Amino acid sequence: MEDQVKHTDTGGDSSHPNDSRRDFLVKVSAASGAVTAVIVGFPVVRAFASPGLPQPHVDGWVKVADDIALIDVGVPVRVNFVQQLQDAWVESRALNGVWLYTEDGDKFKAYNGHCTHLGCSYIYDKDLKHFFCPCHRGQFDPKTGEVLAGPPPRPLDELQVEIRDSAVWVNYKDYRLGVSERIEA
């Protein structure tokens, strides 16, 4: 006698429950892969495309003094400030300075804090009443910024100044060093 096995006909594939589970897992895996690709892909595309996109204009105006009444008349005052810099993906901070000068307390002059020869910081000599660069003995007139002595190729770089609500704002810019023309760096 033979063993007889009863086969039940379900009207289709006998592995139907496994197929529906498999289809579900395939769809979940595909959806997870797509979400992961978008999450990873967006920053990668942005990183490659961002240098080619137009950059927002950087405003160089810096508040250097809160009240004009606190600035000495007839004596240059050095004011230091921290400036945020961004070069492609690198963000950094730089300590910069300007010299403020006023003869009457109303009209101000501001000079970039770097010597025009090689970019050294200069000081105000109270005895001689002029700016002095210790690196190569450059000397400048505080009223005009003109070169009095030494190797600097041009006068000090004068910056735009605005008075806003009794505060002093300076449009800070750096210029090329060691050349006679004033070219923005």
Buried (B, 14 or more C-beta within 10 A) or exposed (E): EEEEEEEEEEEEEEEEEEEEEEEEEEEEEEEEEEEEEEEEEEEEEEEEEEEEEEEEEEEEEBEBBEEBEEBEEEEBBBBEBEBEEEEEEEEEEEEBBBBBBBEEEEEBBBBBBBBBBBBBEBEBEEEEEBBBBEBEEBBBBBEEBBBBEBBBEBBBBBBEBEEEEEEBBBEBEBBBBEEEEEEEE
